[in-house]
Amino acid sequence: MENNTLCNRQYIDAALLKPSKYVSTDIDNEFYELLRENIRQNKVLKPVIATKGLVIRDGYARTKVCKELGIPVPIEYCEDACDADEEYLRLSHNLTKPMKHFERYRAYQAIRTRFKVTKGTRTDLTDNVAEYKTMIDTLGGNGKYFSRLNYIEKTAPLVFGNDEKKIAAYKKKIDDGELKISGAEKYLKEKVKQIENKKAIPENVEVITDWVKLFQKDSRLMTVEETGLVDAIVTSPHYGFGRIDYDNAAERVGQERDVDSFTEAMKPFFQASWNVLKPDGSLWVVIGDCVREGEYQNAPENFLLMMLAMGWIINDKIIWQKIDPQPTSPFNRTICSYEYIYHFTKNKDFVYNRDWLDEIPDETITTYNHTETAYPLKSLAGKVKNSLITTHKSSTAGIRKKCEERGFFCTHNATYPIDIPLYCILASTRPGDTVLDICTGTSVTGEAAVQIGRKYIGYDTNNQYIEVSKVRLEKYLNN
Ligand SMILES: C[S@@+](CC[C@H](N)C(=O)[O-])C[C@H]1O[C@@H](n2cnc3c(N)ncnc32)[C@H](O)[C@@H]1O
C-alpha cells in the first residue's frame, strides 16, 4: 500500500459522502453548534479527507454541517484502502486529537496491525521501525495501559454474555472516568474466576457433621429445628451499598443503595438470629461505614437504632482498629481505619467470661492471620485493650492458594482477621458451646470456633463460599 497521497482538492455535494465505519458519528452537541456557526459565517473550512469511493476518513461533522446548510464540501482525496488499513489511515490524520481510552486502544491495535507487530515481535527489526515508533509515541500510553484495555476488551463479552449494550455501557463508564481501568480489570478478573468456579463446583455443597454444619441457605429462613439453640452468633453482614457484588443471584442482599433500605433488609436476619439464640447468649456484629456520593452513610448508627427497636440490648461497643487500612479517595477526609463490634444480648443476664484470657492454658496455640504459622493464643491479649481491638487487616492469600490447589478459586475478599471472632467467642462461650455465623462467607468465624473447641454452624447462599469454607475447615469435617 502506498503512503497517504493527497491531491486534487475539489468541492463536492456533501450528500454524496458516507462515513467509514471507523469514523466516530457520535458528535458533542456544543461542538457541533459551534462548528455550524463558523461554517455558516463563511469561515475557511478545513477539507474533508475521503477515499475516491467517497468514504469519509476524516471530517464527518464538517460534512454533516455542509449537508445541513446545503453547501458543497471541500474535499481532499486519499487512496481507497482495504478494511485493515482503513482505520490506520484515518488515525494518521487524527493521532494528536484527544482520545478516550477505547478509541486510543483501537488506534494502538490498528498501528500494530499495519506494522505487523504481534506479541513478542522485535519491533527493531521491522522495515519501518522509525515510523512505527513515531506513531506509538504520538499516540501515548504505555504497555501496561494497553494490556489492561486489551484484557477488558477481550473479557467483557465473556462476563456480560455477549450483550452488546451491556458491554458498551461498561466501556463507556471507563471512558467517562466513572470506573478506573485498574478497577475494571480487577472486577472482570474476579468475574472470570466466578464463571470458572461455576463449572468446577457442584450446585449444592452443603455439609453437615456433628461438629461443623455449613448450610447453603438463606439465613433469614433458618430454624431452631436446624440449628438447635446456639450460644453465640458472630457475624459481619454485607453492607456496602452496591460496592460489593457477592454474586448471590437469587437473594441479592448487600446491594441496597441507601442506609434505610439496608437497615430494613437487615431486620429479618436479626429476627431469625433472635429466634435461634439462647436467652443468655450473645450476638456480635462487626459493621463499618462507607462513603457514598460524598458523605458517610452512618450504617453502624442506623443499624444500632434498628436493633434497639427490635428489642436487642446493646451491651458493649468495641472499636476494631485496623493498623493498615485501605486508603480511600478523595483525600478530603481521614482514612477510615476502624469498624464497630457491637455486642448485643437478649437479656441483661448473659454468659460473659471476663477471665477468658486467664483460662487459656499458656501452651494453647492458634493460627492467626490465615497462615499456618502458630502463635500462643495468649498473644491475643496484646491486641485487646479496653474497648479497642487493634489488628492488621485480613489476608485471603493463604486460603486462595489452598483453593487453587483444589481446582477452584476463592473469590471472596471481605473477611475479617481471626482475632475478631476469637475474642468474641472466648468472651461469651464455653468449650463445647455452639457458635453461629449467619453470613459465613469463607468461615473465619468457623475457624476461630473450632480451633478453641466450640461447635460451628454457618449459613451462606453462595455455593462458592461454602466450598471455600469447607477447605478452611477441612480438618474438622471428618468426624
Ligand atoms: C461480609 S461477608 C462475610 C465474610 C465472613 N465473615 C468471612 O469470614 O468470610 C457477607 C456474606 O453474606 C453472605 N450472604 C448474603 N446474603 C445472605 C443470605 N441471605 N443468607 C446467608 N448469607 C448471605 C454473602 O454471600 C457473603 O458471603
The ligand as an SDF file (V2000), in Angstrom:
LIG
                    3D

 27 29  0  0  0  0  0  0  0  0999 V2000
  -19.1350   -9.7120   54.6700 C   0  0  0  0  0  0  0  0  0  0  0  0
  -19.3670  -11.3040   54.0230 S   0  0  0  0  0  0  0  0  0  0  0  0
  -18.9650  -12.2760   55.4150 C   0  0  0  0  0  0  0  0  0  0  0  0
  -17.4990  -12.6320   55.4550 C   0  0  0  0  0  0  0  0  0  0  0  0
  -17.1670  -13.6340   56.5340 C   0  0  0  0  0  0  0  0  0  0  0  0
  -17.1160  -13.0400   57.8480 N   0  0  0  0  0  0  0  0  0  0  0  0
  -15.8350  -14.3520   56.2440 C   0  0  0  0  0  0  0  0  0  0  0  0
  -15.1130  -14.6250   57.1550 O   0  0  0  0  0  0  0  0  0  0  0  0
  -15.5230  -14.6770   55.1060 O   0  0  0  0  0  0  0  0  0  0  0  0
  -21.1130  -11.4850   53.8860 C   0  0  0  0  0  0  0  0  0  0  0  0
  -21.5840  -12.8210   53.3810 C   0  0  0  0  0  0  0  0  0  0  0  0
  -23.0090  -12.8630   53.4960 O   0  0  0  0  0  0  0  0  0  0  0  0
  -23.4860  -13.7580   52.5000 C   0  0  0  0  0  0  0  0  0  0  0  0
  -24.9500  -13.5980   52.3420 N   0  0  0  0  0  0  0  0  0  0  0  0
  -25.6140  -12.6770   51.6310 C   0  0  0  0  0  0  0  0  0  0  0  0
  -26.9270  -12.8720   51.7130 N   0  0  0  0  0  0  0  0  0  0  0  0
  -27.1170  -13.9600   52.5090 C   0  0  0  0  0  0  0  0  0  0  0  0
  -28.2720  -14.6410   52.9760 C   0  0  0  0  0  0  0  0  0  0  0  0
  -29.4930  -14.2440   52.6200 N   0  0  0  0  0  0  0  0  0  0  0  0
  -28.1030  -15.7210   53.7750 N   0  0  0  0  0  0  0  0  0  0  0  0
  -26.8530  -16.1130   54.1360 C   0  0  0  0  0  0  0  0  0  0  0  0
  -25.7220  -15.4890   53.7150 N   0  0  0  0  0  0  0  0  0  0  0  0
  -25.8560  -14.4240   52.9100 C   0  0  0  0  0  0  0  0  0  0  0  0
  -22.6810  -13.3600   51.2940 C   0  0  0  0  0  0  0  0  0  0  0  0
  -22.6850  -14.3980   50.3190 O   0  0  0  0  0  0  0  0  0  0  0  0
  -21.3030  -13.1310   51.9160 C   0  0  0  0  0  0  0  0  0  0  0  0
  -20.5340  -14.2970   51.8430 O   0  0  0  0  0  0  0  0  0  0  0  0
  1  2  1  0
  2  3  1  0
  2 10  1  0
  3  4  1  0
  4  5  1  0
  5  6  1  0
  5  7  1  0
  7  8  2  0
  7  9  1  0
 10 11  1  0
 11 12  1  0
 11 26  1  0
 12 13  1  0
 13 14  1  0
 13 24  1  0
 14 15  1  0
 14 23  1  0
 15 16  2  0
 16 17  1  0
 17 18  1  0
 17 23  2  0
 18 19  1  0
 18 20  2  0
 20 21  1  0
 21 22  2  0
 22 23  1  0
 24 25  1  0
 24 26  1  0
 26 27  1  0
M  CHG  2   2   1   9  -1
M  END
$$$$
